[in-house]
Amino acid sequence: MTIDPANLRIVTYPDPALREKAAPVGEVTPEARAVAERMIELMRRADGIGLAAPQVGIAWRLFVCDVPPAEDRPLDADPPEATDGPMVCFDPEISAFSDELVSREEGCLSLPEIVGDVRRPSEITLAATGLDGERFTKRLGGLLARCAQHEIDHLDGVLIIDKMQQLSRMKNRRAIRDLESLAGAR
């Protein structure tokens, strides 16, 4: 199947693509690079910090992220909590998690208007293949670690509504039902 990156759009819940387990990409081809570049464009246009391939309807193990530095997220933090431009991750894997779990509000480009508290490890070790086709391993912290975990969840068909703390889930029940009925009306 050939993919035309120009036709890619962000899909929203309850699109079945969001629940599909993604397959490994393997070799980073020109087509895979073009898809990643288009995903960066779509993520930026939507003011997001991360986007996974299932969110554009492709069942590939691929995500992109761009967590800008801020006063509380300097580029030189150890481990890094921000990126210096977009990061592309083909076939990502998390090899280590910190024991410290932090609860923080998360949103998702595929779940518009829905935000809730999700507990995640504060630091991870991520291994992935970059846009250049080379494998890399990085320790990540803070918002960058959270973003990578969120996007890898997408690759496994898991959404923030599955991981939200109880109170957040209850607060979002109506918004989730509205998305489901909107999809049924299409």
C-alpha positions as a Python dict, from the first residue, in 0.01 Angstrom:
ca = {
    (1, 'M'): (0, 0, 0),
    (2, 'T'): (144, 337, -101),
    (3, 'I'): (66, 630, 127),
    (4, 'D'): (24, 984, -2),
    (5, 'P'): (139, 1202, 289),
    (6, 'A'): (-54, 1501, 151),
    (7, 'N'): (-381, 1315, 223),
    (8, 'L'): (-301, 1244, 587),
    (9, 'R'): (-526, 1403, 850),
    (10, 'I'): (-554, 1365, 1227),
    (11, 'V'): (-831, 1118, 1308),
    (12, 'T'): (-1046, 1158, 1618),
    (13, 'Y'): (-1200, 920, 1867),
    (14, 'P'): (-1372, 675, 1819),
    (15, 'D'): (-1199, 608, 1484),
    (16, 'P'): (-1101, 236, 1485),
    (17, 'A'): (-744, 323, 1374),
    (18, 'L'): (-684, 458, 1726),
    (19, 'R'): (-740, 113, 1878),
    (20, 'E'): (-527, -85, 1632),
    (21, 'K'): (-190, -220, 1748),
    (22, 'A'): (77, -75, 1518),
    (23, 'A'): (328, -288, 1326),
    (24, 'P'): (705, -226, 1316),
    (25, 'V'): (827, 2, 1038),
    (26, 'G'): (1163, -172, 990),
    (27, 'E'): (1362, 7, 721),
    (28, 'V'): (1329, 386, 711),
    (29, 'T'): (1232, 440, 347),
    (30, 'P'): (1174, 769, 161),
    (31, 'E'): (798, 703, 202),
    (32, 'A'): (840, 659, 580),
    (33, 'R'): (1042, 982, 599),
    (34, 'A'): (773, 1169, 401),
    (35, 'V'): (503, 1039, 638),
    (36, 'A'): (708, 1151, 940),
    (37, 'E'): (761, 1498, 789),
    (38, 'R'): (387, 1532, 720),
    (39, 'M'): (310, 1422, 1076),
    (40, 'I'): (538, 1697, 1209),
    (41, 'E'): (350, 1947, 994),
    (42, 'L'): (9, 1823, 1117),
    (43, 'M'): (125, 1821, 1482),
    (44, 'R'): (249, 2179, 1457),
    (45, 'R'): (-63, 2298, 1277),
    (46, 'A'): (-273, 2153, 1561),
    (47, 'D'): (-45, 2309, 1829),
    (48, 'G'): (48, 1965, 1962),
    (49, 'I'): (373, 1837, 2106),
    (50, 'G'): (341, 1477, 1982),
    (51, 'L'): (165, 1271, 1718),
    (52, 'A'): (164, 895, 1656),
    (53, 'A'): (107, 726, 1319),
    (54, 'P'): (-224, 565, 1429),
    (55, 'Q'): (-352, 920, 1485),
    (56, 'V'): (-322, 977, 1109),
    (57, 'G'): (-474, 637, 1030),
    (58, 'I'): (-149, 444, 973),
    (59, 'A'): (-78, 134, 1184),
    (60, 'W'): (300, 195, 1199),
    (61, 'R'): (519, 210, 1509),
    (62, 'L'): (616, 572, 1451),
    (63, 'F'): (572, 891, 1648),
    (64, 'V'): (701, 1246, 1625),
    (65, 'C'): (733, 1498, 1903),
    (66, 'D'): (854, 1851, 1959),
    (67, 'V'): (853, 1965, 2322),
    (68, 'P'): (983, 2322, 2321),
    (69, 'P'): (1220, 2441, 2592),
    (70, 'A'): (1068, 2662, 2860),
    (71, 'E'): (1180, 2815, 3188),
    (72, 'D'): (1088, 2494, 3370),
    (73, 'R'): (1213, 2275, 3078),
    (74, 'P'): (1566, 2381, 2984),
    (75, 'L'): (1737, 2199, 2698),
    (76, 'D'): (2034, 2116, 2919),
    (77, 'A'): (1834, 1936, 3190),
    (78, 'D'): (1957, 1587, 3281),
    (79, 'P'): (1769, 1394, 3156),
    (80, 'P'): (1636, 1626, 2881),
    (81, 'E'): (1279, 1748, 2928),
    (82, 'A'): (1255, 1930, 2593),
    (83, 'T'): (1367, 1889, 2233),
    (84, 'D'): (1575, 2114, 2015),
    (85, 'G'): (1339, 2077, 1720),
    (86, 'P'): (1128, 1777, 1619),
    (87, 'M'): (1226, 1424, 1717),
    (88, 'V'): (1121, 1131, 1495),
    (89, 'C'): (1098, 784, 1649),
    (90, 'F'): (1052, 476, 1431),
    (91, 'D'): (997, 146, 1616),
    (92, 'P'): (1034, 304, 1962),
    (93, 'E'): (1074, 98, 2278),
    (94, 'I'): (1097, 200, 2641),
    (95, 'S'): (1368, -1, 2813),
    (96, 'A'): (1354, 155, 3161),
    (97, 'F'): (1108, 350, 3376),
    (98, 'S'): (1175, 546, 3695),
    (99, 'D'): (992, 434, 4008),
    (100, 'E'): (857, 783, 4065),
    (101, 'L'): (504, 824, 3926),
    (102, 'V'): (381, 1177, 3859),
    (103, 'S'): (22, 1277, 3794),
    (104, 'R'): (-24, 1550, 3534),
    (105, 'E'): (-301, 1671, 3308),
    (106, 'E'): (-282, 1539, 2952),
    (107, 'G'): (-474, 1614, 2637),
    (108, 'C'): (-470, 1448, 2297),
    (109, 'L'): (-508, 1574, 1940),
    (110, 'S'): (-738, 1276, 1869),
    (111, 'L'): (-959, 1353, 2171),
    (112, 'P'): (-1044, 1722, 2125),
    (113, 'E'): (-1166, 1907, 2435),
    (114, 'I'): (-1078, 1613, 2663),
    (115, 'V'): (-810, 1655, 2931),
    (116, 'G'): (-745, 1458, 3246),
    (117, 'D'): (-487, 1352, 3501),
    (118, 'V'): (-268, 1055, 3407),
    (119, 'R'): (1, 900, 3632),
    (120, 'R'): (324, 814, 3452),
    (121, 'P'): (689, 750, 3539),
    (122, 'S'): (883, 1078, 3553),
    (123, 'E'): (1184, 939, 3360),
    (124, 'I'): (1229, 676, 3089),
    (125, 'T'): (1496, 535, 2864),
    (126, 'L'): (1381, 538, 2501),
    (127, 'A'): (1535, 346, 2212),
    (128, 'A'): (1420, 423, 1857),
    (129, 'T'): (1534, 470, 1500),
    (130, 'G'): (1563, 830, 1383),
    (131, 'L'): (1484, 996, 1052),
    (132, 'D'): (1842, 918, 943),
    (133, 'G'): (1779, 544, 984),
    (134, 'E'): (2017, 517, 1281),
    (135, 'R'): (1915, 358, 1611),
    (136, 'F'): (1954, 577, 1922),
    (137, 'T'): (1893, 549, 2296),
    (138, 'K'): (1810, 849, 2517),
    (139, 'R'): (1707, 910, 2874),
    (140, 'L'): (1408, 1145, 2888),
    (141, 'G'): (1246, 1329, 3178),
    (142, 'G'): (952, 1551, 3261),
    (143, 'L'): (713, 1651, 2983),
    (144, 'L'): (929, 1491, 2713),
    (145, 'A'): (918, 1152, 2892),
    (146, 'R'): (541, 1192, 2938),
    (147, 'C'): (495, 1278, 2569),
    (148, 'A'): (694, 974, 2453),
    (149, 'Q'): (492, 744, 2682),
    (150, 'H'): (164, 896, 2558),
    (151, 'E'): (263, 843, 2193),
    (152, 'I'): (386, 486, 2252),
    (153, 'D'): (50, 414, 2416),
    (154, 'H'): (-109, 516, 2083),
    (155, 'L'): (109, 257, 1907),
    (156, 'D'): (-46, -6, 2134),
    (157, 'G'): (-404, 115, 2083),
    (158, 'V'): (-419, 275, 2429),
    (159, 'L'): (-571, 623, 2481),
    (160, 'I'): (-554, 869, 2770),
    (161, 'I'): (-918, 790, 2852),
    (162, 'D'): (-798, 437, 2936),
    (163, 'K'): (-533, 568, 3176),
    (164, 'M'): (-702, 871, 3331),
    (165, 'Q'): (-753, 878, 3703),
    (166, 'Q'): (-1112, 808, 3812),
    (167, 'L'): (-1215, 1168, 3878),
    (168, 'S'): (-1087, 1282, 3537),
    (169, 'R'): (-1268, 996, 3367),
    (170, 'M'): (-1595, 1096, 3535),
    (171, 'K'): (-1548, 1464, 3438),
    (172, 'N'): (-1499, 1364, 3072),
    (173, 'R'): (-1785, 1113, 3038),
    (174, 'R'): (-2015, 1354, 2857),
    (175, 'A'): (-1742, 1482, 2619),
    (176, 'I'): (-1650, 1123, 2531),
    (177, 'R'): (-2015, 1035, 2463),
    (178, 'D'): (-2045, 1350, 2248),
    (179, 'L'): (-1748, 1237, 2034),
    (180, 'E'): (-1902, 890, 2000),
    (181, 'S'): (-2242, 1025, 1895),
    (182, 'L'): (-2082, 1276, 1657),
    (183, 'A'): (-1900, 984, 1489),
    (184, 'G'): (-2226, 790, 1469),
    (185, 'A'): (-2391, 1083, 1292),
    (186, 'R'): (-2131, 1083, 1014),
}
